[in-house]
Amino acid sequence: MAGSTAAQGMAAPAQPAEPAIEPTRLVSSGETLRPEIVGNFGIVAAGRHYAVAAGNRILLAGGNATDAGVAATLAAAVTEISHFGFGGEAPTLIYDAKTKKVLVVNGQGTAPGLATPDKFAAEGVIPGNGPNGGTIPAVVDAMALALQLNGTMTLSQVMETAIELADGFVMYNFLAEVFVSQQKSTSKYKSAYDTYYPGGKLPKTGEIFRQPNLARTLRIIADADRSTFARTNDRKAAIQAGRDAFYKGDIARRIAAAMEADGGLMRYDDLARYTGKVEAPAVVSVFGHDVCKAGFWSQGPTLLMALNIAEAVGIAAMTPDSEIYLHTLAESIKLAFDDRNMFFGDPDFTAVPGKGLLSKAYAAERASQIGPMASLEHRFGNPWAHEGRPRTTPQFMPHMLKRNGGPSADTTAIEVVDKDGNLFSCTPSSGWLLGGAYIAGDTGVPMSNRLTIFDLDLASPNVIAPYKRPRTTLSPSIVLKKGAPYLAIGTPGGDNQDQQIMNVLLRVLIHDQPLQAAIEAPRVNSNHFHGSFAVKKDEPGVLEIEDRVPAEVRAGLTARGHKLDVLGPFGVSTGIVAVGVVPGPGTLRGGADVRRERYVMGW
């Protein structure tokens, strides 16, 4: 008994203390491979750190989202030449916080005046490279228009970083590897080879890479802006003078002379007469948000159509990554993209049934075509029945062309948000190295590759014609929530662009997933429809899918008839970047894909 009493009085043995968790082993809820960037001053998301740094420099100097976006775009034109160069194009959407409106800066060059179908009949395709691969360079015009519309700085101010980078930037590994792979193809064009491989030497990672001819061209533009502003104190007039130095001065003459000497169709008059457009966006209200895209000269409205169809099917009630959800997503994309190929084209040249294509009634009609099995056919709708006017265009059936064209390449994307809620979304492209860059003479300007998007079939709404815009794949996006700025989002990827944006938007708009988590989530990508480049290849029923989608879901999709192309965990060819405003507190956020070394920074 005494022993028992003693035992009762004894202190309990000390429990071992919980070992301290090492800070490096802490795991947060919803952890992603890279953090979502948050702040209340400004955020820039882009393809490479050079572009992000250029944009942030401008924000620090007092510029707004458009000033920063233009600076980032121009820096990308110098440093991301695997995907985008100074002679390419840059379709842009801007949300103006003062007017509370979204504007589209066209940013897509037109075909030269001599470009007609017969010029390419012998080859059967329009080349994607060389002196006849490109539309009129649109980057300078687009960035000048953006600055005039919504910027606060001069053109020379936002060009400073690009000029510094043209004088020399440190070569990074990805671009160095592209230079290795494209040395032979670029050797076809002497001016490009001498620019990118001086003395036949390959640029090495870590070395300074210089583009003196391009730097000289950039300085001519900046000097014209600077001198005009000093004389007039008129910022918009100064920007116009800088822009005109490219399109109407000696630069344009040297570009045109080089193109003609190399057998190209572009002439000085094409450059001198070119002017981009400012347009209202195409918009649909879906899942409680307004999604804004460029017009039917781009593939942008395809996203709007696919979202409309998916909403009509009831995808909001489906679990992300489930079999029925991915089936519905894929089938919605296939229907929208088939209609893209049949009906889209430059509205200045062809009647596009845009009202019908974006109507909720048409979306419901198309949604009723989605059954339990994957369609292996191209199913084209009749939006003219919802248009309110008779059809005025010939019947066109999209098809593959007969011979193989050259390789197509890629794109980049730049998204910016500032403390006032201004949004900038730009998808620059062309002037790339893949397939062999073509540089116009001693200007240092790599020319566009976008002419190959046109069709040669005379019945097509997208048939090539003088001064016409090709139905570009470039597709910037802005989303509003209750009329307020919400998101700017974009990606490289050609025909993949709007598909990949849709993958992410469904998670954000319906399920309110964190931005970075939505970007990193598993994706699908359809190759069913006719592609935009070269021979317009199609692969009916083929659906790329990342292997992080559970095996049982993939098996279910296969049983439904989808022809799965299973990729690695982050294998879809895309690189989403996005920034936006958080509803309620009005703070800022940004995310960047892990799939392609994308970058985002701000505070």
Secondary structure, DSSP 8 states (H G I E B T S, - for coil): -HHHHHHHHS------------GGG---TT--SS--EEESSEEEEESSHHHHHHHHHHHHTT--HHHHHHHHHHHHHHH-TTTB-TBSB--EEEEETTTTEEEEE-------TT--GGGGTTTSS--SSSTTS-----HHHHHHHHHHHH--S-HHHHHHHHHHHHH-EE--HHHHHHHHHTHHHHTTSHHHHHHHSGGG----TTSEE--HHHHHHHHHHHHHHHHHHHHH--HHHHHHHHHHHHHTSHHHHHHHHHHHHTT-S--HHHHHH----EE--EEEEETTEEEEE--TTBSHHHHHHHHHHHHHHTGGGS-TTSHHHHHHHHHHHHHHHHHHHHH---TTTS---HHHHT-HHHHHHHHTT--SS---S-----GGGGTSS---S--------SS-------B--EEEEETT--EEEE--BBS-STT---B-TTS--BB--GGGGSB--TTSTTB--TT----B----EEEEETTEEEEEEE---GGGHHHHHHHHHHHHHHH---HHHHHHS--EEE--S--SSTT----TTEEEEETTS-HHHHHHHHHTT-EEEEE-TT-SS---EEEEE-TTT--EEEEE-TTTT-EEEE-
